[in-house]
Amino acid sequence: MSKQTIIDVKNVCKSFKKAEHQELLVLEDINFRLQEGEIVALLGKSGSGKSTLLRIIAGLIKPTTGEVLYRDKPVTEPVQGIAMVFQNFALLPWLTVLQNVELGLEALGIARVERRSRALKAIDTIGLDGFESAFPKELSGGMRQRVGFARALVVNPDILLMDEPFSALDVLTADNLKSDLLDLWQTQKTNTNGILFVTHNIEEAAQLADRIIIFGSDPGCIQAELKVNIPHPRNEQDLPFRTLVDQIYTLMTSSPVGKKGAVKSDIKHKRLNLGYRLPDADISELTGLLETMDDPEHKGRIDLPELAESLHLNIDDLFPLTEVLEILRFAYVEKGDLVLSPAGKLFANADILERKKIFATHLTHYVPLAKHIRRILDERPGHRASKERFLSELEDYLSEEEAERVLRIIIDWGRYAEIFAYDSNTSMLSLENPN
């Protein structure tokens, strides 16, 4: 007997207005279903639209096109049966634990005596018995998030949505809360029939989920889907778990398949445009990673999960570094491993001045924005141009905030490579010092 579908996401796209005649596409053609008895993880880098999708499913914002069905009925606003746990706890500081948990029941018009009884039961279930009269400021981060869980569970939700609910907690507290949540789920101490949660932590998705939906970005789209067949409890040191993590890294760094089955180009072969959303990556981190890969221990090849674990990096820290190395042709990702290219090996073994020259050559050859800035400065009689001049161009592609971020990155890289100079006092780029 097939399981019943609780949530059906159909062809959902979401755009936000960037300017009067411009829109920023955040989500593109999202389709998936959440079935009864499932814990599903939406896994991807920050900025890939996962949280936006979760809010669309919750009825908090509307899709630009497409629709979400809950039990075969369109979701156009918050509906009873769907509850959400937020990343930042979202507690009202002037209310006690008990009063915070009662809020949802009060909004539903539940009588005072019943909501008090249900709230006390939820507080006890989530492990906060004895703290009913405490205010949020008296609680640790883990205890505050438990209040968030109690507030969501007290309304007996059919579906529990969670937006990175463990990311603001320390590792031990997060692990403890995850174990308790799984215990509640497996012992059916709540009436919840499905859990959908957002995360950018690969191990967290592997630990909790029955199915993992991997998001690509720019715009957000479903890049891959993975069924997890490892029984609970899952041990992170067991071979099946490590194999699963390796598989996720491989999927997240592989070329997504297009709608017609054609594989899109790898980043290392991709032609970037002027407004490409360059990832944040510090030169010293890139240099250190290339040196690490060139160590005799690694012989120019390093396993991404091993790299993330050894350097204590999550995907939002690691993937920007690997993407930049691919863009600059210093390394490439192959089957979940980061592999040093001949150019990367040359860079790793060069002295400081030679590294700058190599970086400059690759930067102007493979990053159109860097080449464009240098060309403009070369052509101008005074070899000077304002930062605003390039910002206005980037804003044809990106939001103001993103344009500022991307230009900051390229200025940092360009100054290191000495292809141009920048004066922060005047906000002017020039050729005063570069070669």
C-alpha positions in Angstrom: 0.0 0.0 0.0 1.5 3.3 -1.1 2.0 6.1 1.4 -0.3 9.1 1.2 1.2 12.4 0.0 1.0 15.2 2.5 2.7 18.0 0.7 2.9 18.3 -3.1 5.1 21.1 -4.5 4.2 21.7 -8.2 6.4 23.8 -10.6 7.1 26.4 -7.9 9.1 29.5 -9.0 9.8 32.5 -6.9 11.2 35.9 -8.0 11.8 39.0 -5.9 11.7 42.5 -7.4 15.3 43.8 -7.7 14.5 47.1 -9.4 11.6 48.7 -11.2 12.0 46.5 -14.3 14.2 43.7 -12.9 13.5 40.5 -11.0 15.8 38.2 -9.1 14.9 34.5 -9.7 15.4 32.7 -6.4 13.6 29.4 -7.1 13.1 27.7 -10.4 10.7 24.9 -11.3 10.6 23.1 -7.9 8.7 19.8 -7.8 8.7 17.2 -5.0 6.3 15.4 -2.6 6.5 14.8 1.1 4.8 11.5 2.1 3.5 10.2 5.4 6.1 8.8 7.7 9.0 10.6 6.1 11.7 12.9 7.4 13.0 14.9 4.3 16.0 17.2 4.3 16.4 20.2 2.0 20.2 20.4 1.7 22.2 23.1 0.0 24.4 26.1 0.3 23.2 29.3 2.0 21.4 31.4 -0.5 20.1 28.6 -2.6 16.4 29.3 -1.8 15.7 26.5 0.7 14.3 28.7 3.4 12.2 30.6 0.9 10.7 27.3 -0.3 10.0 26.3 3.3 8.1 29.6 3.8 6.1 29.1 0.7 5.1 25.6 1.9 4.2 27.1 5.3 2.0 29.7 3.5 4.0 32.6 4.8 4.9 33.9 1.3 3.4 33.1 -2.1 5.1 31.6 -5.1 5.4 33.7 -8.2 4.2 30.7 -10.2 3.3 27.1 -9.4 1.5 25.9 -6.3 1.8 23.9 -3.0 -0.9 21.4 -2.1 -1.4 20.3 1.5 -3.6 17.2 1.7 -4.7 18.0 -1.9 -5.8 21.6 -1.0 -3.9 24.7 -2.2 -1.8 26.5 0.4 -2.3 30.3 0.0 -1.8 31.3 3.7 -0.8 29.6 7.0 -3.0 26.6 7.5 -3.8 24.5 10.6 -1.8 21.3 10.5 1.5 22.9 9.5 3.8 24.2 12.2 7.3 25.7 11.9 10.5 25.8 14.0 12.8 28.7 13.2 16.6 29.0 13.4 16.6 32.0 15.7 14.2 30.6 18.4 11.7 33.5 17.7 10.5 33.6 21.3 8.8 36.7 22.8 11.2 37.8 25.6 8.5 39.3 27.8 6.6 36.0 28.0 7.4 32.9 30.1 8.1 29.5 28.7 4.5 28.5 29.3 3.1 31.6 27.7 5.3 31.3 24.7 4.2 27.7 24.2 0.6 28.7 24.6 0.7 31.3 21.9 -0.3 29.1 19.0 -3.1 27.5 20.9 -4.4 31.0 21.9 -4.3 32.0 18.2 -6.4 29.0 17.4 -9.0 30.0 20.0 -8.4 27.1 22.3 -10.0 27.7 25.8 -7.6 28.7 28.6 -7.9 25.5 30.6 -7.2 23.2 27.6 -4.4 25.2 26.2 -2.7 25.3 29.6 -3.0 21.5 29.9 -1.7 20.9 26.4 1.2 23.4 26.8 2.3 21.8 30.1 2.3 18.4 28.4 4.3 19.7 25.4 6.8 21.3 27.8 7.2 18.0 29.7 7.5 16.0 26.4 10.3 18.2 25.1 12.2 18.0 28.4 11.6 21.4 30.0 9.5 20.4 32.9 10.3 22.8 35.8 11.0 25.8 33.6 7.4 26.8 32.9 7.7 30.1 34.6 11.2 31.0 33.3 11.8 33.8 30.8 13.8 33.2 27.6 16.7 35.3 29.0 17.1 32.7 31.8 17.5 29.8 29.3 20.5 28.5 27.3 20.3 28.4 23.6 19.4 24.7 23.6 16.6 25.2 26.1 15.2 28.2 24.1 15.1 26.0 21.0 13.3 23.3 22.9 10.7 26.0 23.7 10.5 26.6 20.0 9.9 22.8 19.4 7.3 22.7 22.2 5.4 25.7 20.7 5.3 24.0 17.3 4.4 20.5 18.7 1.6 21.7 21.0 -0.7 22.4 18.1 -0.5 18.7 17.1 0.9 19.5 13.6 0.4 17.1 10.8 3.7 18.4 9.4 6.7 19.9 11.2 8.7 22.4 9.1 12.2 23.3 10.5 14.5 26.0 9.2 18.0 25.1 10.3 16.8 24.5 13.8 20.2 23.3 15.1 22.6 25.7 13.4 22.6 28.3 16.3 23.5 25.6 18.9 26.9 24.2 20.0 27.7 20.7 18.7 26.8 18.8 21.9 23.6 20.6 22.5 22.5 20.1 18.8 23.3 16.4 19.0 21.3 16.0 22.1 18.3 17.9 20.7 18.5 15.8 17.4 18.5 12.6 19.4 15.4 13.7 21.5 13.6 14.8 18.3 14.2 11.4 16.7 13.0 9.7 19.9 9.8 11.7 19.8 9.3 10.8 16.1 10.1 7.1 16.4 8.0 6.5 19.6 5.1 8.5 18.0 4.7 10.7 21.1 3.4 13.4 18.8 0.7 13.4 16.1 3.2 14.6 13.4 3.1 12.6 10.2 6.0 14.2 8.3 9.0 16.4 8.9 10.6 18.7 6.4 13.8 20.5 7.4 16.3 22.9 5.8 20.0 22.4 6.5 23.4 23.2 5.0 25.1 20.5 7.2 25.7 17.3 5.2 26.2 15.1 8.3 23.0 16.4 9.8 21.0 15.5 6.7 22.6 12.1 6.7 21.9 11.6 10.4 18.2 12.5 10.4 16.6 12.2 6.9 14.9 9.3 5.1 15.3 11.3 1.9 17.6 14.1 1.0 16.8 16.7 -1.7 20.0 18.5 -2.8 19.6 22.1 -3.9 21.6 23.8 -6.6 21.8 27.6 -6.6 21.5 30.7 -8.9 18.6 30.1 -9.0 17.6 27.5 -6.5 16.7 24.2 -8.1 16.6 20.5 -7.2 20.0 19.2 -8.3 19.6 15.6 -7.0 17.5 13.4 -4.7 18.8 10.6 -2.5 17.0 7.9 -0.6 18.6 7.0 2.7 18.2 3.3 3.7 20.4 3.3 6.9 18.3 2.4 10.0 18.3 4.6 13.1 20.3 5.2 15.2 23.0 6.1 12.7 26.6 6.0 13.8 28.8 8.7 12.0 31.8 6.3 12.1 30.1 3.4 10.5 31.1 2.6 6.9 27.5 2.9 5.5 27.2 6.4 7.0 30.6 7.5 5.7 29.7 6.1 2.3 26.5 8.1 2.3 28.3 11.3 3.2 30.8 10.7 0.4 27.8 10.1 -2.0 26.2 13.4 -0.9 29.5 15.3 -1.4 29.8 13.8 -4.9 26.2 14.8 -5.8 26.6 18.3 -4.5 29.8 18.9 -6.5 28.7 17.1 -9.7 27.2 18.7 -12.7 23.4 19.0 -12.5 21.3 17.3 -15.2 19.2 19.6 -17.3 15.6 19.3 -18.0 16.2 17.4 -21.3 18.8 15.1 -19.7 21.8 17.1 -20.9 24.5 17.5 -18.3 25.3 21.1 -17.6 29.0 22.2 -17.9 31.2 21.8 -14.8 32.2 25.1 -13.2 35.8 24.4 -14.4 34.6 24.5 -18.0 31.9 27.1 -17.6 32.1 30.5 -19.2 31.3 33.1 -16.5 29.5 36.3 -17.4 30.3 39.7 -16.0 27.7 39.4 -13.2 28.6 35.9 -12.0 28.0 35.6 -8.2 31.6 35.0 -7.2 31.9 33.0 -3.9 33.6 34.5 -0.9 37.1 33.1 -0.6 40.1 34.6 1.1 43.5 34.4 -0.7 45.3 33.0 2.3 42.7 30.2 2.6 43.0 29.4 -1.1 46.8 29.3 -0.8 46.7 27.2 2.4 44.4 24.7 0.7 46.6 24.4 -2.4 49.6 23.8 -0.2 47.8 21.2 1.8 46.8 19.3 -1.3 50.4 19.4 -2.6 51.7 17.8 0.6 53.2 14.3 0.1 50.5 13.0 2.4 47.7 13.9 -0.1 49.7 13.7 -3.4 47.4 16.3 -5.0 44.1 14.7 -4.2 42.0 15.0 -1.0 38.6 13.6 0.0 36.1 16.4 0.5 34.5 14.9 3.6 38.0 14.3 5.1 38.9 17.9 4.2 35.8 19.3 5.8 36.3 17.3 9.0 40.0 18.0 9.3 39.5 21.8 8.9 36.2 21.9 10.7 34.4 23.4 7.7 30.7 23.2 6.7 29.6 23.4 3.1 29.2 27.2 3.3 32.9 27.4 4.2 34.3 24.6 2.0 32.4 24.9 -1.2 33.3 28.6 -1.9 36.9 27.6 -1.7 36.6 24.6 -4.0 34.5 26.7 -6.5 37.1 29.4 -6.7 39.8 26.9 -7.2 37.8 25.4 -10.1 37.0 28.8 -11.6 40.7 29.7 -11.6 41.7 26.2 -12.9 43.9 25.5 -9.9 41.9 22.4 -8.9 38.8 20.4 -9.9 36.3 18.2 -8.1 36.1 14.5 -9.2 33.9 11.9 -7.5 33.9 13.7 -4.2 37.6 14.4 -4.2 39.4 17.8 -4.8 42.2 17.2 -7.3 45.1 19.6 -7.8 45.7 20.7 -11.4 49.1 21.3 -12.9 48.5 25.1 -12.6 47.6 24.6 -8.9 50.7 22.6 -8.3 52.8 25.3 -9.9 51.2 27.9 -7.7 51.7 25.8 -4.5 55.4 25.5 -5.2 56.0 29.1 -6.3 57.5 31.9 -4.2 55.3 34.9 -3.2 56.0 37.1 -6.2 55.6 34.2 -8.7 52.3 33.3 -7.0 51.0 36.8 -7.6 51.9 36.6 -11.3 50.2 33.2 -11.7 47.1 34.4 -9.9 47.0 37.5 -12.0 47.2 35.5 -15.2 44.4 33.1 -14.2 42.2 35.9 -12.7 42.2 38.0 -15.9 41.8 35.0 -18.1 39.0 33.2 -16.3 37.0 35.9 -14.4 35.4 38.3 -16.9 34.8 41.0 -14.2 38.5 41.2 -13.4 39.4 41.4 -17.1 36.7 44.1 -17.7 38.0 46.3 -14.8 41.6 46.0 -16.0 40.5 46.8 -19.6 38.6 49.9 -18.6 41.5 51.2 -16.5 43.9 50.5 -19.3 41.8 52.4 -21.8 41.1 55.5 -19.7 43.7 58.4 -20.1 44.1 58.8 -16.4 43.8 55.0 -15.7 41.3 55.6 -13.0 37.6 54.7 -12.4 35.2 55.0 -9.5 33.9 52.0 -7.7 30.4 53.2 -8.4 31.0 53.0 -12.1 31.5 49.2 -11.8 28.7 48.8 -9.2 26.2 50.3 -11.5 27.1 47.7 -14.2 26.9 44.8 -11.7 23.5 46.0 -10.6 22.2 45.0 -14.1 22.8 41.4 -13.0 22.6 41.4 -9.2 20.9 43.1 -6.3 22.6 46.1 -4.7 23.8 44.0 -1.8 25.2 41.2 -4.1 26.8 43.7 -6.4 28.6 45.3 -3.5 29.8 41.9 -2.2 31.0 40.6 -5.6 32.9 43.9 -6.3 34.5 43.7 -2.8 35.7 40.2 -3.6 37.2 41.1 -7.0 38.9 44.2 -5.6 40.5 42.0 -2.9 41.7 39.5 -5.5 42.8 42.2 -7.9 44.9 44.0 -5.3 46.6 40.7 -4.3 47.3 40.0 -8.0 48.4 43.6 -8.5 46.4 44.0 -11.6 44.9 47.2 -10.2 45.0 49.4 -7.0 42.1 50.6 -4.9 41.9 53.7 -2.6 39.2 53.1 0.0 39.2 56.8 1.0 38.2 58.0 -2.5 36.6 54.7 -3.7 38.7 54.9 -6.8 40.4 52.0 -8.7 43.5 52.8 -10.6 46.7 51.5 -12.2 49.0 53.4 -9.8 50.9 50.3 -8.5 50.1 47.2 -10.5 52.4 45.6 -13.1 
